[in-house]
Amino acid sequence: MEFDLRKAIDAISDIVQNRPPPLREFDQFYMKVADMVTQAEYVARVFNRKDIVFVGDGDGIALSAAYLKAQDVIKYGPNSITVLDFDERIINSIQRFGEKLQPKVKISAHLYNVTEALPPEQIYDGFHINLKRNLRKIYGIL
């Protein structure tokens, strides 16, 4: 899939400016813009026309995939994205920025603790989690 790299970097830069600063006490650290472009395009392609849930999204990949589609940088991507995260700052930033993406992509964000079951209100076609990062946080590996 081809897309304008400069437009993609500009769009992802808007997402980076929207993210709250990482909290080192929770081992939060964020991807760089080039990695975010690659990951967001991949997510948009894999989850094209699907309703998906992100379990955690400090990096802003959910917003990035949605924003690339909403800005017509790419022509594909999820129909809707639900982000579940423990950090209220991330939830608030997603909700604020997500308003700009309507009606092209529906995005919502909710406080969530991974020890709880997924909310039953919606059926999802897929989910996204940064497994390597989360395993490192949980088990101190990788």
ZAMARGU-4260 file (C-alpha; in steps of 0.2 Angstrom, whole numbers, plus 5000, padded with zeros to 4 digits):
<rodrens>
0) 5000/5000/5000 | 5007/5017/4995 | 5004/5033/5004 | 5013/5050/5006 | 5026/5048/5019
5) 5027/5067/5023 | 5009/5068/5026 | 5009/5053/5037 | 5023/5060/5047 | 5014/5077/5049
10) 4998/5068/5054 | 5008/5057/5067 | 5016/5073/5074 | 4999/5079/5078 | 4996/5064/5089
15) 5013/5065/5097 | 5009/5083/5102 | 4992/5077/5110 | 5000/5063/5121 | 5002/5066/5139
20) 5020/5065/5145 | 5025/5047/5150 | 5025/5042/5168 | 5041/5033/5172 | 5034/5026/5188
25) 5023/5015/5177 | 5037/5011/5165 | 5028/5021/5151 | 5039/5026/5136 | 5033/5030/5119
30) 5037/5025/5101 | 5046/5037/5090 | 5037/5045/5075 | 5044/5034/5061 | 5040/5018/5071
35) 5022/5025/5074 | 5019/5028/5056 | 5024/5010/5052 | 5014/5003/5066 | 4999/5014/5063
40) 4998/5009/5044 | 5000/4991/5048 | 4986/4992/5061 | 4975/5001/5048 | 4978/4989/5035
45) 4976/4973/5046 | 4960/4980/5054 | 4952/4988/5038 | 4933/4990/5040 | 4933/4981/5057
50) 4928/4986/5075 | 4943/4984/5086 | 4948/4986/5104 | 4965/4992/5110 | 4970/4986/5127
55) 4982/5000/5132 | 4988/5013/5120 | 5000/5025/5128 | 5009/5027/5111 | 4994/5033/5102
60) 4993/5020/5089 | 4974/5019/5089 | 4973/5038/5086 | 4987/5037/5073 | 4978/5024/5063
65) 4962/5033/5064 | 4969/5050/5060 | 4979/5043/5045 | 4962/5037/5038 | 4952/5053/5043
70) 4965/5064/5035 | 4965/5054/5019 | 4983/5050/5020 | 4977/5031/5018 | 4961/5025/5011
75) 4959/5011/5023 | 4957/5008/5042 | 4946/5002/5056 | 4927/5008/5056 | 4928/5010/5075
80) 4941/5009/5089 | 4939/5007/5107 | 4954/5010/5118 | 4954/5003/5136 | 4968/5010/5147
85) 4972/5013/5165 | 4979/5030/5163 | 4965/5043/5164 | 4976/5056/5155 | 4977/5045/5140
90) 4958/5042/5140 | 4955/5061/5141 | 4968/5065/5127 | 4960/5051/5116 | 4942/5058/5119
95) 4947/5076/5115 | 4957/5071/5099 | 4944/5058/5094 | 4930/5071/5092 | 4940/5078/5076
100) 4939/5061/5068 | 4920/5059/5067 | 4912/5053/5056 | 4926/5045/5047 | 4932/5034/5062
105) 4922/5031/5078 | 4935/5031/5092 | 4931/5030/5111 | 4941/5027/5126 | 4937/5020/5144
110) 4947/5017/5160 | 4951/4999/5162 | 4961/4987/5173 | 4967/4972/5164 | 4962/4961/5179
115) 4944/4964/5174 | 4934/4956/5160 | 4932/4966/5144 | 4916/4977/5144 | 4902/4966/5136
120) 4893/4981/5127 | 4901/4978/5111 | 4907/4964/5100 | 4924/4967/5092 | 4932/4960/5076
125) 4949/4960/5084 | 4961/4967/5097 | 4978/4975/5098 | 4990/4975/5112 | 5009/4979/5112
130) 5013/4961/5119 | 5032/4964/5120 | 5030/4980/5130 | 5017/4973/5142 | 5027/4957/5145
135) 5042/4967/5150 | 5031/4977/5162 | 5023/4962/5169 | 5037/4950/5170 | 5052/4960/5168
140) 5057/4950/5152 | 5061/4954/5134
</rodrens>
